[in-house]
């Protein structure tokens, strides 16, 4: 060989071979507990320990080895969180430069001897340094006995980091992430984590983050807590509990959370550039300040209820206070904060005064450059007595003082205009258009969901038909083949926002039979003017032939355009985090459903009317089948930081009324009795709305109806759909009907039913019906024997095959998807996979 004759090439070959062997030896892959124990003993700097995909029940990982900054030790799971720790599991990191990543802690309860699920110390209580937890998920890690107290993550030592993790659904007593101060300086960083759905506890001890304890209040924490999202964190009054000195809380986002960022003990902390959006939630809060020398600046508050006496509360102190008592908030700086549409007192400067021995008012306060708009009470709380040495400098409020009370000098009453900027937060201007507010140090921003939590996971609300995992992958850009489709949707969203087009039933020139412009109106698609009469009445039926005049007088095109726009805006928002997309989607929804003058009435009394014959009929209920797409968009839109809870509730009230009409009105009952695709369309619409509203008993009833009435009566044991096959558009109707069934099957799985596997007493089965269609899917025009008087549609079979690929491993489905031309709404089908 040539390589043997060339010493340089031979040397290079040997060098690369050695490197390859060393790299392979530095990765320890383990499949079970015994291999894990053995591998832990071999850890050294530069080593990676990789746990195989699958469930690891009740494992203990105790790390004492030391890495280096250049060659850390990595403990990791497989990609996309497929390594799942369960049961009585525990991790201890007592060495140095150790990284724990890509692990999914699911329903873990630590052993009784442990005080946390993950501790930054080993089993011999030797603290770690420069260690890190990143890209992990902690979900529902609750004990069987909810009174048992333990932490999810406990930091010891110094210079450790907890970042890009998800902490979800904590229900028991115990802090989510706690810093223990066993030395004078901690200097940890907690950043880019997503904390979500911490339910209300029954007392103290339900914090999300706690930095030190009362006895540590004179120690220097020097911790940085930044860029975290706290969403629906309702555990207790203190979402964050600061109990040491000199910590920084920067650029965090608090959404719809019943609690506060509390500087409970310690001095000289900085709270800057944070965003608090309460969405009007009761008990939502802002910042509580106890102790001296704190700086509260450049924070944004919107829709806060001020549960502890105000949005920003500066506390009075106790004479000769013990460490676990209250020290007055002396020498505090409250600068460049903006407070919008908050309830109660905006700035409370005597928090707790006269209670629990608090008799020392805070002194040396500087209140400067703050903007307060539309609070219902005076901008600054008043009380008996006087504040010593308080400077109010260039503050602005739009709130007139009550009765004979006056704002202190340094708080000016101004008229302002507020509009949401590109960031999704309000910008304030004077009436002449000049800016009324500038942040001094750091401008608050809404965190993008894609920038927080694990890189392989996006926390989404429960969806109805769409697959949350697939949505997460698509919006993260993890599926390169779909990037062009996603870009197309984002481009569409950009145009929607720019064009500012809204839709309403009330803008239709056709006055419905009710005389109320808010009534939805449409005409039947196959009904045409009667050529035998002067006025064209009564209309006559031409089966399978669409009358183009229908869309000129119907609300159907506007409904479908509105939902298409909402869907595009919502997906674009999930992918980009650009709040104006969500804001315009909210506007479209409000204008169509909730606006007093333009909002659609919650019924379909005049859907698919036939001029000269009927003012409306049950068949028209299929017009709103697109509500199935909309309810998933509404669920995703709940992720928006700016959609008020009151609007979300109002939309659900509308759909509750509509569902009641659907279930009880004669037109609804008539459509429920339909034997063909109209019956399955009714079932799909009804079960999707029921699931969206949490009406699970109704959903179960619908599933039973599908099993006992739809499947055996619409499908033969061979898989033929006789009623659909006999129609003039047989391919369209057969494939559409199967798409209805498939979507219902997705929802049924949420209730423990596998309709794809179900076989009725007569032998009818959904998979048989789908398999009957699949051989024709690629070119139905060439092979399908039924009648088809219109174009050969592909979107229904494409969607059905996409759904099946989610639940059944079969290459045939992928091949079908590959050979079918992608329909215009292909991304929606892709999100069902």
Helices and strands as residue ranges (DSSP letters): H 2-5, H 7-25, E 27-30, H 33-41, E 48-51, E 54-57, E 60-63, E 73-76, G 79-81, E 83-87, E 90-93, E 98-101, E 104-108, E 116-119, E 132-134, E 137-139, E 151-155, E 161-163, E 166-168, E 177-179, E 189-191, E 194-198, E 209-211, G 214-216, E 224-226, E 229-233, E 238-242, E 248-250, E 253-255, E 260-263, E 270-272, E 275-277, E 287-289, E 295-297, E 300-302, E 312-315, E 317-318, E 333-335, E 338-340, E 347-351, E 358-360, E 365-368, E 371-373, E 390-393, E 395-397, E 411-413, E 416-420, E 426-430, G 449-451, H 468-476, G 480-482, H 483-499, G 505-507, E 521-523, E 527-528, E 540-541, H 550-553, H 556-576, H 579-589, I 590-594, E 606-609, G 618-626, H 627-637, H 645-664, H 666-672, H 677-693, H 696-705, I 706-710, H 711-714, H 722-725, H 730-749, H 766-774, H 780-783, H 795-807, H 811-819, H 826-830
